[in-house]
């Protein structure tokens, strides 16, 4: 979601995510299934209070000036500033000339062109206030937990820069920005952050996966995270090393996980014209248990995470699994109804507090969601994106977008 609240500031918001099925196997072309979460990152770019300018980026005769734009990031924590600045630089390398031209008010209002230091000093002495825009970031997406914090930031920046663009274009820009964090992102995290709702992703030849909305069965989902025992990069590199050492066979062990993910995607896919029988929450929980058993067998779970999942099952869950790279981090459990999920949530929270006595950190994130609400959140993206390597200035659109 992107908007201009006024001519003096731009705002973009995007959500966190939860990968349900397909982690690791997706690298080898198998489908992935995930959902957005009601956790949000919001970015705001605004003129400083002392500035007398009327827009964040005043007009210029030279359409190439945007290539030298800069932003004041001093409001960002010092340790995060280099990463944010790198993402901003990539943003303006990614936006097309057309998107930065005078015809696109949204993109042009983000920032002022770079000025020599001596000119900035003159402006301040004359009472014009500081040059350039100021970026602020607020987020409820936990960082380092596998819930898509970097993807949410990238999607929020894309939304702020291109509020009038089709969602596919914003997704593509967000995924390009995600390269600053993950090198070769799959597009799943940024897709969920941009689109909202629950989706299946199929990988092919395009720069982004093909996405199709899914319908989760009636019930409840408990999403959470535990402390991680390794970074995503380290876990993925370790798994890759085991595959290269022939300890894991992509056509064997990983194929089993990928086949399971494909079955889930087939069962949950909505609007494809295939008369498939809808899965029940109990069946989906069974799929989750089977997937977790495979992932745990590869050393990707932890003792604490296994305890959490068992606590959920004892308290009524139909199944659950780790989510994402593993080594702790995100997980989910499925329940037949909200009361059962809320009861299990209380038990899991107590378990986590017991596992970390005297901890001064905030309670770990635990969310209880009605699957009907997740399905409703994705209803506005009912089209299927057939993603191709089109040019940035002429993005493909879903049928729903073409009809708007």
N, C-alpha and C positions, 0 to 999 in steps of 0.2 A: 504494500500500500504506500503510495506517495502522494504528496499534496503540497501546495503552497498556501500556508496559512495567511500570508500577506506577501507584499512585494519585498519585504525585508528579511524573510527567512523561508527556508525549504525544509520539509520534514519527510522522512521515510521510515516505515516500520516493517519488520519481518519477524517470523516466528522461529522458535526452536523446533527440533525434529526428534523423532524416535524411529530407528530402523527396526522393523519387525522381523523380516526374513531376508536372507541373501547376503549377509556380510561375508566377505572373503570369496565366496563362490562367484559373486558378481564380477570380480576381476577376470574371470574366465568366461564371461558372456552369459551367465545365468541371470534370471530376473531378480530384482530386489523389490521388496514391499516395505512401505513406511508410512508414517503419518506425521503431520505437523502437530505441535503441542501449543497450548495456550500460555507460552512463555515468549516474551517479545523483546527485541532490541529496537530502539528508536534512535535515529540520528537526526540532529537538527543543525542546520547551517544558517547563521544569522549575522547581520551586521552588528558591529560593536555598538554599545549604548551611546558612545560619544560621536558616532559618525553622523554627518548630515546628508550622506548619500541616500537616494530613494530606493535603490534596488541593491540586492546582494552582488549582482554583476552588471554594472552599467554597460550600455551598448558601445560598440567600437566598430569602426569601419573595416578593420582588419580581422577577418574571420579566423585567421591563424593565431590570434592572440591567446586563444584558449589553450594552446599547447604549452604556454608558460604560466598557467594559473598556479596559484599557491594558496594555502589556507593556514590560518593560525591554529595550531594544535596544542597551545599551552594549557588549555583546559583539560587535556587528556593526561592521565597519570604518566609520569616520566618513563616508567619501564615499558609502557604500551605505545608510546609516541612513535618510535621508529617503525613499528608494524603498521600503524594507522597511516602514517605519512607514505609508506610504500604502497599501501592499497590505494590511496588517493592518487598517487602518480600513475598507477596502472589504470585507474578509472578514466583519467583524461587521455591516456594513450588509447584506450579502448573505444571511447565515444567517437562516432564518425563526425566528419566535418558538417554533414547535414544536421546532426543532432546538436551541434554546438553553434550553428549559424543563427542569424537573427530571427529565423522563422521558428525556432524552438525556444520559447521563452523559458521553459522549465530548466533546461540544461544551462542556459546562459546566466541565470540568476544565482547560481551557486557561489561563485567567487569573483573577486576582482582580479584583473591582470597584475602580474608582478610589477612592482615599482622599484626604482633604485632607492637605496637606503637614504640618500640625501633628500630625495623628493618626499619620502615618507616623513622625514623630520620636519620639512617645510610645512607639510599638510598639518602635522600636529601643532606646530607653532601658530599656524593660522586658525586653529580651532576646528579643523575639519574632522578631528578624531583619527583613530588608527585606520590604516588601509587594510583591506582584505577581510574575508569572512572569518567567523569563529565556529569551530565544530564542537558539538557536545554529544556525548553518547550515554544513554541510559539503557540498562538491560536487566531482565530477570532470568536470562538464560545462563545457568551455571557454566563456568569455564572449565575445560579440561575434564569433563564428565561424559563426553560422547553424546551430548544433546544438541550439537550443532551451533555452538556459540559463534564460531568464525563465519559459518555460512549465513547466519542471521545478520551479522554485521555487514557482510558483502551484499546481501539482498536488500538490506535497508538503505545502503548507500545507492544502489542501483535504483531503488524506488524514489529516493529523494532527487536523484539526477534526472530521472525519466518518468515522471508521474503519468504522463499521457501516452507512454509507449505501450504496445501490447505486452502481456505478461511473458510471452516467450522471449521477447527481446530483453526484458529486464532479467529473466532467468539466465540468458546467455551472458549478459554483462556481469551478473553476480558470479557466475561460474568462472569467468575469466579473472575476476578479482580474487577468488578463492585460491588461485594458483600461488598467491603470495604465502599462503599458509600450508597448502598440501601438495604443491607441485603439479600433480595430474589428477585433479578431483573428478569423480565419476559423474557429477551432475545431480546425484540423488539428493544430497543435503541441501544444495541451493535450490533445487526444484521444489522440495517440500517447504523450504523457507519462503519461497516466492508465491507458490500456489495455494498453500493451506490445504486442509483436508487430508485424506488418505489416498495413496496412489501406488500402482505397480509400475516398475520401470524395466524396460527391455532394452538391452544394449545392441547396437548395430554399427553402421558405418558413419553415422552423423557425429557432430561434435557434442551433441547431448543425447541422452537416452530418450526413447519413445516412452511417454507416460500415459497411463490410462487410469482414471479414477476407479476406486474400489469401494465396495460396500461391506463394512464390518458387520458381523452378525450381532444380534441383539444381546446386550450384556454390558459389562463394564471392564475398563482397562485401568490397571494401576501401573503408573510409570514412575521410575525413580532412578537413583544412582548411588553407588557406594564409592569409597575411595579407590583410586586406581593404583595399580602396582606396575606401571609401565606406560610409556607414551604410545600413542597410536602408531607413530613412525617406527618405534622399536618393535612393537608387536607384529606389524605387517612385515617388517624386514626379517624378523625371526621366522615367521611362517614361510616366507619366500625362500629363505635359506634351507629350511627343511624340505621344501619341494625340490629345490635344486640338488639337494643331497639324496634325493629319492626316498626320504623318510615318509613323505606324503606324495601320493600320485594324483595329479589333478583329474585324470580320467577315472580315478577310483574313488578315493575318500571325498574329495571336493565335489565330485560329480553327484555323490549321494546327497550332499547338502544342497547342491544346485537343483537337483531334481525335486527335492522337497519344496524348495522355494518356488519353483515353476508350478508345482501342483497348487500351492497356496494362491499364487497370483491368478491361476486359471479359475479357481473356485470363487475368488472374491471379486474378480473383474466384473464391472457393471457396464452395460450399454454396448457390448461388443457384438450382440446378435447371436451369441452362442447360448443355447438353452441349458446352461449348467445349473445343477442343483446347488442352492446356497448352503454354505457350511454353517454348522451350529457353533456356538461359543465353546462347547465341549470338544468338538473336532478340531477347532483352531488351537485350543489349548494342547491337545495331543500332538499336533504338528510342532508347537513350540517346545514341548518337552523333548521330542525326538531331535530337533535341531540343537537344543542345548546339550544333550548327551554327546552329540558329535563334536561340538565346539569344545566342551569340557575335556573330551578325550584327546584333544590336541593341545591341552594345557592352557586354554584361553580363559578359563574361569578362575575363580579364587575361592578359598575356603569361606570367606565372609559372604560372597555372592551366593554360593550354594546354600548357605544357611538361610539367607533371605528368601530364596526361591522355595526352599522346603517349608519355611514358616508360612509363606503364602499358600502353599498346597494344603497344609494342615488346616488352614483357616478358610478353606472353600474354593481355592483357585482351581480352575480346570487345567492349568498348565502355565508355563512361563519360561523365559530364557534371558540370557545376556543379550545386549543390543550393541552392535558396532564391533570395534576392534577386539574388545575383551580386556582381560587383565583387570577386572573390576569395571567401574564406570556404569553406564546405563544398563537398565534391565526393564522388563515388564512382566506382568502377570495378568491373566484373564479370569473373569468371574461371571457367574450367571446373572448377577444383579448388583446394583449400587450398594445396598446394605452389606452384602458379603465383602465387597471390595473395601468399604470403609472400615469394617471390623478388622480385616487383615492389615490394613494400613496402620491402624493403631498398634497392632502386635509387632509389625515390622519396625515401626519407629522405636518402640521400646527395645527391641533386639539391637538396633543400631546404636542406641544410647548406651546400652549395656556393653556393647563391643568397644566403645570408646569412652570409658569413664574419665571424667574430668576434662573432656574436650572443651576447648574454648571457641571452636568453630561453630557456625550456624548449623542447625539441624540439616541433614541431607535432604535434597528435594524429593518429595513424594506427591504425586498427583493422582487423583481418582477421577476418571472421565467416563461419562456415559457414551457408549459407542454411537448412539443416535446423534449426539451432538457433533462428534467427529465427522460422521457422514454428512450432516447438514452443512458443516463448514466447507466441505469440498464440492457442494452441489453447484456452485457458481462456475466450476471449471469442468463441466461435463463433457467437453470436447476431447478428442484424442489428438495430441500433437504428433504429427509426422515430421520429425526434426530432420532437416537437411543442412548442408553447408551453404546456406544462403548468405548473401552479403549483409553486413550489419544494418545498412540503411533500408533494406527491404526484407524484414523478417517474415517468416512464415507465420500464419495465424491458425488457431483452431477454428473449427466451424462456429463455435459459440462466439468467438471474437469477431469473425467476419460478419455475423448477424447483428452485432451491436451497432 
